[in-house]
Amino acid sequence: MKSPARGGFALGLIVGLLLGLGLALGVALYVTKVPIPFVDKLPQRTAEQDAAEAERNRNWDPNAPLAGKNPARPASVPGPSASGT
């Protein structure tokens, strides 16, 4: 005759969940303690570089390559009507 099983499904589920949570906690703590690469390796930007980039981006049209060779004319603004009303 076989010996009866001990623990069963519920005990295995609880032990598995606890091991998984423990492993996830360990990974989370490790990731938060590791220094972030490339943070201090980039040169710092000057105010002149920021101003030059802001000027470049001010008139930037992301759809310019879609316009083709003959760009569309801007729509004219309707003026006051000639009837004077």
C-alpha positions as semicolon CSV with decimal commas, in nm:
position;residue;x (nm);y (nm);z (nm)
1;M;0,000;0,000;0,000
2;K;0,120;0,355;-0,080
3;S;0,196;0,607;0,188
4;P;-0,050;0,899;0,186
5;A;0,061;1,219;0,012
6;R;0,150;1,501;0,243
7;G;0,084;1,866;0,169
8;G;-0,094;1,840;-0,155
9;F;-0,188;2,114;-0,395
10;A;-0,251;2,397;-0,147
11;L;0,085;2,364;0,027
12;G;0,269;2,349;-0,307
13;L;0,084;2,657;-0,430
14;I;0,166;2,857;-0,117
15;V;0,533;2,754;-0,117
16;G;0,562;2,837;-0,487
17;L;0,403;3,179;-0,440
18;L;0,632;3,260;-0,148
19;L;0,942;3,153;-0,341
20;G;0,833;3,357;-0,644
21;L;0,763;3,667;-0,436
22;G;1,098;3,628;-0,259
23;L;1,280;3,600;-0,590
24;A;1,093;3,902;-0,730
25;L;1,182;4,105;-0,420
26;G;1,548;4,010;-0,455
27;V;1,555;4,113;-0,821
28;A;1,377;4,441;-0,745
29;L;1,624;4,528;-0,469
30;Y;1,919;4,440;-0,691
31;V;1,790;4,653;-0,980
32;T;1,735;4,956;-0,755
33;K;2,087;4,933;-0,608
34;V;2,277;4,895;-0,937
35;P;2,412;5,226;-1,072
36;I;2,252;5,352;-1,392
37;P;2,497;5,333;-1,685
38;F;2,582;5,633;-1,904
39;V;2,429;5,894;-1,670
40;D;2,751;6,076;-1,589
41;K;2,934;5,985;-1,909
42;L;2,749;6,229;-2,136
43;P;2,885;6,582;-2,159
44;Q;2,660;6,845;-2,005
45;R;2,476;7,078;-2,243
46;T;2,533;7,451;-2,235
47;A;2,265;7,718;-2,251
48;E;2,377;7,808;-2,603
49;Q;2,323;7,450;-2,721
50;D;1,977;7,443;-2,564
51;A;1,886;7,774;-2,729
52;A;2,011;7,653;-3,069
53;E;1,807;7,334;-3,043
54;A;1,497;7,527;-2,936
55;E;1,538;7,754;-3,241
56;R;1,575;7,452;-3,473
57;N;1,266;7,289;-3,327
58;R;1,052;7,603;-3,339
59;N;0,992;7,592;-3,715
60;W;1,034;7,217;-3,759
61;D;0,768;7,050;-3,973
62;P;0,760;6,673;-3,917
63;N;0,545;6,629;-4,229
64;A;0,785;6,811;-4,463
65;P;0,901;6,490;-4,642
66;L;0,537;6,409;-4,719
67;A;0,474;6,740;-4,897
68;G;0,639;6,640;-5,224
69;K;0,806;6,872;-5,475
70;N;0,526;7,130;-5,494
71;P;0,410;7,211;-5,143
72;A;0,050;7,321;-5,102
73;R;-0,022;7,691;-5,070
74;P;-0,156;7,805;-4,736
75;A;-0,526;7,883;-4,733
76;S;-0,606;8,253;-4,766
77;V;-0,787;8,423;-4,482
78;P;-1,125;8,561;-4,594
79;G;-1,139;8,937;-4,560
80;P;-1,437;9,159;-4,485
81;S;-1,723;9,116;-4,725
82;A;-1,768;9,369;-5,006
83;S;-2,136;9,427;-4,927
84;G;-2,046;9,618;-4,613
85;T;-2,287;9,443;-4,383
